């Protein structure tokens, strides 16, 4: 069963409703796009922070400082 009664034949819609349906669909797509972009941004930030932490730990390892001193 179609989600919308006129989904199979959008030309049967009056113009106003057809425009509104298209606008609502584009708004949903835009929100999904924003959601995925925000998820990608969060992943990028976490990855950058972890990379920085590993770099700092590696820097301390090269100085031969015990790792426990760094973690305290």
C-alpha positions, 0 to 999 in steps of 0.5 A: 500500500502506498504511503500517500494515497496519491503517491502512485499518481502525483499529477492527481494532486492539486498543485498546492498539495503537490508543491507542499509534498515536494517541499516536505520531502526536500525538508526531510532530505535536508534534515537527514543531510544535516544529521549525517553531516553532524555525525561525520563532524563528531566522528572527525573531532573524536578521531582528531582528539584520539590521534592527538592523544596517541601522538602525545603518548608516543612523544612521551615514549620517545623520551623514555618517561614511564607511561604511568607518569604521563597518565597520572 
